[in-house]
Amino acid sequence: MSHASPLITILVVGLTLAFVLGMLANRLKISVLVGYLLAGVAVGPFTPGFVADQELALQLADIGVILLMFGVGLHFSVKDLLAVRAIALPGTLLQVALSSLAGMGLALLMGWTVRAGLVFGLALSVASTVVLMRALDEQRLMETERGHLAIGWLVIQDLVTVLVLVMLPALAPVLKDGTAHAPALSALALTLALTLGKVAAFIALMLLVGRRVIPAALHYVARIGSRELFRLALLAVALGVAFMASELFGVSFALGAFVAGMVLSESALSQHAAEETLPLRDAFAVLFFISVGMLFEPTTLLRHPASLLAPLAVVFIVTPAIVFVTLCVLRQSLRTALTIAAGLSQIGEFSFILATLGVDLGLLDESARSLILAVSILSILLNPLAFLAVTLLAPWAERIDALRAGPPGEAATVAHPSTLRGHAVVVGYGRVGALVVDGLLHQGWPLLVIETGDMAMQPLRDRGIETILGNAADPAVLAAANIPEARLLVVAIPEAFEAGQVVAQGRAANPSITIIARAHFDSAVDHLHHLGADVVIMGEREIARAMLDHAEHDISPISPVHAMTRALPEMGGGAVA
């Protein structure tokens, strides 16, 4: 085969180069995303040597976005989305509006037209779903309160982007001639109404029909026992629903795939589905970053350094500042505000789509689109530094949060103090916390559960379990659980910093209480032990221990094959290496 197809070429060259540069980035202790982006630059049209098919790369990137958002939806149920709506909805709308105004003001200062400034500002206001999801996954924040809030923020940003993409063509004539005619305004109102109606119809269809049909179909396939067919069914659901959402309802691929995953999240197969789609999600996510790198023209950094730094400051400084202040006003913790602000300090795929549409409609020129691409690349490269800053500021933020919460004696202002005695307190009612609660109830423990999501609490209340709604890291909330009279504290939240606060405060309030916590890393185990935990369970270690226990008690340490091999020398078979 003398000439490989463009698809095979981009897969072989792109993924191989991404692997090499990703390994190099890992050795240099920087994010592997940097290596993937540089691989895209290397195979792009603006550097010498091999040039990959750019259009094909973008299509592969779309598949990556679909699979990624399907996986996110599998870990994010409807109740999780409803639980953060009071903060994510007003916060996102305010952030998009203010970030767009900042970008528009900058464009006007550079001498651009109002219509160009509007598109430019909108492009600078929308974060990359892929980048933020990868960052949350690396920080192990997906199943935390902060992770749920970040995902809710992205979903609302996606909805706003869908509306903008539909409204821009209708607005284009008005923006070009600068006058608002009655027919144009009527057309705009009709377009907006149709768009909202289509989005509502798609979500209703998925919640009313898809919520029953998709899990039932996958359960049927799972009972067949073919892993290959199950994987194929998952891909058909993710890609099929995303395609239907785009073609029939005008909803973005990302939002369609997210909703498909979300309706499956309450099924018993959700965890299995997430595991089966993980390899493909990772591979296509790498192709996404390669496609982004291919769009970057390195000489832009040399030709227009001043005009590049200003919009980069809007994305990397102004938008995070807006997010931080907004979340503080909405009475979120400093740690939450810092994490969400860091995650949104970049732009990506939706910005490219907005910029391309602006060029097609004559609202934006090619140089402006190149500038947006350059800002996106640099913001993605800098984003790991934002999360590093959050890690460094975490102890300070936790101390400030503790001071803002007030002394434990003020607990009555947050929740009615519990009157339980000799009870167990479980912090976090996620997958692990729910299993712990069931086990403790079976053992007859009087029980109190602290959880941040109100939707998760109602089933507990229906079972007669005492609950407190709030963040257990808040001293007032934890004090309301009557820790001095408790016998057991189970910290079932995965995030080490918040868990550390709970452990330290629990130990200070009751030196004799037994504290059990969970962790993901050896460093977190040591951290929680140092703060006062009696037992720290690391999931991976316990899985290995259970496997070894079964190997020790259920299976002979010498298998028949090894026994035969060891007997060979005695049977005249010669020495065995």
Summary of the structure (lengths in Angstrom):
residues: 577
radius of gyration: 26.7
end to end distance: 43.3
largest distance: 100.5
contacts: 2002
relative contact order: 0.10
helix: 72%
strand: 5%
